[in-house]
Amino acid sequence: MIKRGNYDGASRFAYFDKPTTEMNLVECRELLDHILQRAMPSEDPDGRMFRSLEIAEQNCKEGFSI
């Protein structure tokens, strides 16, 4: 299990072994699938993950880096 990204600027919360900008399309799709799976009501009963995804989506729409 990856404890923390091993690249400059790695997130303290997202434990990837490389930045998303270096992931190929398949890796990005798999990552998104896992994130969305975690946001399902049965996995996220208090809705915290879903709200975080809403914020991330809005930031993308506004052109901010997430």
Steps between C-alpha positions, in 0.01 A plus 500: 500500500628845410536719808560827314584612151874501437507809277527873568167647599343163586173526686487408869158345435527335157754221511602460135843391383501766227314823418175471307664697218733205447230230512383346176131504404434152642657593836297823514177313424571239765581771754176685424301175519639431848430855618143488371447158658601645838245781455206260468244536781582160650870591521448866595197510735565855624568634149845645575665342195214608275524860621876497444446377145248779440760756609766338281265501201415866554870588526564325169217689336643826630848413374676445831753226555383235743 
